[in-house]
Amino acid sequence: MDRKESDRAGGAGGSRETGRPRRLRPSGGYRELRSFQVTTVIYDATVSFCDRFIDKRSRTRDQMVQAARSGRQNIAEGSRAAATSSQTELRLVNVARASLDELLLDFEDVLRQRGFKQWGKDEPEARRVREVGWQRDQSDQTDRADRSNPAHHWRAYARWLESSDPAVVANAVICLIHQANYLLDEQIAGLEREFISEGGYTEQLAAARLEERRRQSEDRSQTDPTDRTDRTEKPPDCPACGKAMVLRTARQGKLSGSRFWGCSGFPECKGTRELERSVGSKRSDRSGGSDRSDRSSES
């Protein structure tokens, strides 16, 4: 299940159920993500494995538990960060992916160092573990409360994860890590496509503000027929980076109170244009830093 399928309970779906204000970008809903559900099983299985089969004084024990926890927690944190930063979400999901790779190596080390056989990809038991995950993805019709319950997912793999044979448990966890890595790779690819097509939070916020200003201008023109101001003018592009610009008001300096065009990518880009010369005037272009460096507040 990807981010949009889960509807991120903190987003549009959450606003209807909780009465919270609708946000520009939804966030949360990570408990419905299949990647989060699988990594929760992996985390619980790792803690159980270490309690039963790894010396409590071993540093490897702490490292394995921390890697498993990181794989799970960073998915949740990234989902929550989505409201304000696509890049932060993408970075955290990549951290989760890297943590699971670290955990994978730890379980492989346990098998190798203890002389246990690691299941091949096409061995019967490995295929049975994979089939459980595939069947749940395709035909899980249980209600949402059950799907969000970690015990519900644990039961599906209990025959392997509760085995008294450490080799069986370790191999089953390895299979689950491979499944989680596949899901995270798909999730990362989806986030990258979304960022390319829709932009990041700053760009979406600027676009939403421009749309709201256009709507307000249309409302004013309909209610005040004497208003002959040309409100159809398209905002100019930033001379520094090419992004759409927005109207701002200087609040400091010698030009305090005057209005100007500022780059929607501020503060990363500080490009500006004079309001009265915004169309067809190269002399009014600014790439940031001049007497308009303090014009950072929006109107």
Beta strands, then each sheet from edge to edge (+ up, - down):
strand 1: 245-249
strand 2: 259-263
strand 3: 272-274
sheet 1: 1+ 2- 3+
end
